[in-house]
Amino acid sequence: MKKPEYRVPLMSEIDAISWNGFNAISTFSGCGGSSLGYKMAGFKVLWASEFIPAAQETYRANHKGAILDTRDIRQVKPDEVLSAIGKKQGELDLMDGSPPCASFSTAGKREAGWGKVKKYSDTNQRTDDLFFEFARLLSGIKPKVFVAENVAGLVKGTAKGYFLEILAALKGCGYRVKCKVLDAQWLGVPQARQRTMFVGVREDLNIEPQHPSPLQYQYTLDDAISSLVNTEKNAEPESDISRYCTGREMAEKYDAPGIVKCVDAYQVAYEPFDVAVCFLVLMFMPVGQRRSFIESLRRSLKKGGAIIVFDKVMPSCGYFGTVMRRLTMSWKLNNGASPRDIISKELSLSGVQRPINPAILGEDAKQFFAFGEFAGYIMENPE
């Protein structure tokens, strides 16, 4: 089966999608990702609840038609929501909720923080009880269907006890409930992201809850970004570097004694050579493969030859320090770049470019060049 082209629609296109006749509300709405999904499916999102100011700002920017309640959800009453959206109990089609997941994430301390007030975003609050706040509102509003999600860690290890309590609470509100762990990479998202998904249908409707079936294909990051091109509106002015040759072009134009080849950095066995030039190669290579790559070059280096490396070097403050320093580069600001553009660009590169630790080059590597974050090293093989 040929997979469709991956494309993210513009907000203007989403706003133009015809209403499917169903209404929804969203709790723990964050920046509005779930609300956006419902809008893309044709739902009208009438009301949302979000406690964090920064998230509220983003939600308002993208969901201008929805009422946004900014109170702590513990203060929100079901009849207040129904009054705000002009509905009676039982009339709403869908209620969505994504209670904070930090308490159950396998990347956190999990049970060590259960039952405690702790820092969450820019607030201090207890977060492991918020699913029960969702159930409280669910019981009072009585939508026909609800969807709620959390991390996959909710059904793992000691968190299973919480999962069973949450499941019982949701069923106790008068719903048929099914729960599955879904992986977004099989549902059209270019990311491996597992989430525990609860789907509930009100008992009186006599319909069994359903989860989506996995697609027969996956999207890669290349599928998602390879078609991105500059438009006249956002294109950057052409710089002198656009006139430079690529490595392969330089090899083709070489006109002097000897032979120049442009080879794949991941080539396992290299022909014996006199000089190797690695220009911004290691920074794009997985950290765990860098040392073996240098060692493979050394094995093919002829006597009297040299390996030259030009690359971005990790500062003493580590990789995090590299990212933060790049985000605050004054020379970019002085040359007219906006802080938003700087942050957007550098964060987009932060998972792709990883500065090197010069120690991987070996003790005999001599630095002969340094400029800003970049440096040049030479490793020689004596006669």
N, C-alpha and C positions, 0 to 999 in steps of 0.2 A: 504493500500500500504506500503510495506516495504521500508524504506529509505535506500539509498546506504550508505556504510561506508564513514565517513568524512575523507578526506585525503588531505593535502596540498602537491602538487608535489614539487620535488626538482628543483632548478634553472636549473640544467643540463637536467632534463626531459623536462622543458618548452622550453629550447633552442633547443631541438631535435624535437619539434612539427613541422609537415610539414606545409609549407606555403599554405594558402588557396587561394592565388592569389590576395588578396586585400592588399592595402597599407594604412597606417594611419599616421597622425602626431598628436602631443599632445601639448596643450598650458597650462600654469599654471600647469606644470607637477609634481611639488613636488618631492617626492622620487621615483615616477614612479609606483604607485599602479595601475592607470588606464592603463598605457602602458603595465603593466604585464598582466592585464586582456585581452587586445587585443592580446598579444602574445599567451596567453593560448587558445584563439579562433582561432589562426592560422594567424593573421594579421602580417605584417611586419611594424614595427614602424620606419619610416625613419628619423623623425626630432622631436625635443622636445624643449620647451622653459621653463626655470626656472631661477628665479632671485635670490633666496636665496642660498648662498654658501654651507651651510650644506646639503641642499636638493640636490644640484648639485652633491656633492660628492657621495651620496648614489645612485643617478640616474646613474651616470657613472659606478658605481660598478656593477649594475644589468642590464644595457642596453648598452652594449659596441658597438653594431652595429648602434645605433642612433646618429645623429648629435645633439649636445646639444647647443642651443643658450642661452647664459647667460645674455643677455641684458634685461633692462626694456622693457616689451612688448610694451610699447608706442613708442619705437624706432624701432620696427620691422616692415618692410614693406612687403606686400604680394608678390611682385615680387622677393624679396630677398629669401623668403621661397621657392618659386617655382624654383628659380635658384639653390638653395642648394640641392633640392631633384631631380632635373632634370625632372620636370614636367611642362606642360603648364596649363594655367587656365582651370579648369573644368575636368582635368584628374585624380586628386586625388580621392581616394575612400571615405576616412573618415577623418574628423577633430574632435578632441576631446578637451574639455576645462573644467577646474574646477576653475573658478575665485575665489579668496579668499572670504570666507563666513562670516568673523567676523562682517561685517557691517550689516548683516541680521540675525545673530544668535539670538535666543530668550534668550541665556545665556549672551548676551552682552548688551551694552547701545543703540544699534540700531540707531534710528534717531538722537540721541544726537551727533553722530560722522559723520553723512552724510555730504558730501561736504568738509570735513576737512582732512588735512594731519595729520596723527597720527602714533604712533609706530605700526609696523607690523613685527613680527619676529625680525630680527636684523636690520631692516631698518625703515625709516620714509616715509610714502607715503599715498596717498589717495587710498582707496580700493573699495568704493562703485560705482565707474565708470568703473571698469575693465570688466564687462560684455559687455560694449559697445566697448571696445578694441577687444574683441573676435569677435563681430559682424563686426567690421571694417576689420579684417583679413579674416573672412568668406566671406565677399562681394568681396574681391579681389582674393581669392584663388578659390572660387566656387567649393568646393568638392561635390561629389554626395550626401553624407550624413554627418550630424554632430550630435554629442552627447555632451551635456553640462549639468553640474550639479551644485547644490548649496544646502544650508540647507533648511529644510522644512519651516523655518521662513520667507523665501522669499515670501511665499503666505499667510502670516498671518499678521493681524493688519495693521498698517500704511505702512508696506513694500509692500503691494499689489499694490500700485501706481508704485513702481519701477518694480515690476513683469510685469505689463501691458506694461510699456515702453520697457522693455527688450524683451517681446514677440513680440511687434510690430516691434522692430528693427530687430529681427531675421527673421520675416516674410518678412520684407522689403528688405532683401538680396536675395529674390527669392526662398523661401522655404515654403513647407507645414510643419507646426510645430505643434506638440502635446506635452503637458506637463502633467506629473503626479507626485504625491508624492509616492515614492516606499519605502517599509520597507525591509531592507536587511535580516531580520530574516525569511522572506518568500521567499527568493531567494538563500538559501543555505549558509547563513553566520550565525555563532553562536553569533549574536549580534543584539539587537534592535537598528536599525540605519535608520532613515528616511531621505530621500534626494529628493529634487525637481529635476526631470530629464526631460530635453528638448531633444526631438528627432526630427530632421528635414530632409526631403528628398527634393532634388532640384525639382522645379516645372516641368521642362521639362521631368523628368522621369515618371511623372504621377503615382506615387506610394504613398499610404498613410503610414505615419509613424506608427510604432508599438512599444509597450512596452511589456516586458516579462510578462507572466502570473504567478501568485504566485504558488509555489509548494504546494503539499498536505501534506507536512511535514516540521518540523523545526529541526534544529540542536541545541543542547544545548552545553554549555561549556564542560560538561562531555564527550559528543560525540567528541569534538575537541581535548581534551588533555588526555583522559583516556588511549589511546593506546601508549602514549609516553613512551619510555623506554630508559635507558642508553645503549650505545654501548661501545665496548671496547675502542673506540677512545675518548669518552667524559665522560666515567664513572669516578666518584670520588673514591679515595682509600677507602676501607672499614674502618670504624672507630669503636671504642669500643662500641658506642651506638647501633650498629647493633646487638649486642649480648644481649641487654637488653630485658626484657619481656614487652609485652603490658599489659595494665590494665586488660584485660580479662584473659590473661595467669597468671598474678599474683593472680587474684581471684581464679582461678582453682587450683593453687599450694599452696594456703593459708592453713596452718596446725597448728592452734592454737584455743583457745576458741573463740566462736562466729562464725558468718557467714559473708562472704564477697561476695558482689554482684557488678558486673559491669553493670551499667544501662545507658540507653539513656539519654543524658542531656536534651532532649526536652520532656521527659516523664512528663505528666501533674501532676499526683498524685504519690508521693513517699510513700512507706511503712515507718512507723516510724523507725528511725535509731539512732545510737549512735554517729557515726563519718562518715563524708562525706569528701572525698578527691577529689578536683577538680584540676586536673593537666593539665594546658594549655587548658582549656575548654573555658573560657570567650573570649579569644582573637580571636577565630574562630566563635563566636556567634554574630549575628547582634546587634549593639549597643543598639537599642531600646528594645531588649528582655532581656538584662543582669540583670537589676534590678529585674524584675519579676521572673527571674530564681532563684536569690538568695533568694527572699522572699518565693518562693515555697519550697526551701530547709529548710528555717527557720521554716516553718509551720510543717514540718515533723521531726524536730530535737527533740529528747527526752531530758528531763531534765538531766543536767550533761553532755550532749554531746557537740560536737564541729564540726564546719565546717572549713576545711583547704583549702585554695586556693593558688596555685602556678601559677603565670601568668606573662605575660609581662606587664609592667606598663608604662603608658604614662608620659613622662617627662613634666616639666613645660613649655617647648617650644611648646607643643601640638603635634598632629599627624604628621604634616609636619616636625617638628623638629626630630621626631623619624625616619622618612624615610631618611632625609638628614644625620642624624648621622650614620645610618647604612651604607649608601653609602660611608662614609669616615672612616670606622673602620680601624684604623691603624694595629690592630693585624692580620686582614685578609691579608693585604698587606705584613706584615712581615712574614707571613706563606706561601708566594708564590702565593697567589691568584692574578690574574690580575685585574686591574680596570674594564675592560670590563665585566669579569665574575661576579664581585661584583655587579655592576650596574644592569646587566641582571637579576641576581637572586633576588635582593632586590626589583626591580620594579615589578617583576612577583608576589611577595608576598604582595606588598603594598595594593592591593585591597582585600586581603584575611585575612591577619593578622592585626587586629586593637587593639593596646594596650589598657588596661583598665584604667579607672579613678577609683582609690581606693574608692572614695566617694560613689560609688554604693554599696559597701559592708556594709555600715552602720557605725555609729559613734563608735560602740563598737569593730570594727575590729582592732586587734593589729598586727602590723608588727613584725615578728620574724626572717625574713631572707631577705637578699638583695644581689644580685650579678649581676652587669652590669645592663641590662634592666629588669631583672627579680626580683620578690619579692614574699615572702610568708606571708600570713595573716591567723589569726585564729579568729573565732567568736564563743564564748561559750554561752551555755544556762545554767545559774546557776541552782543548785538544788532548 
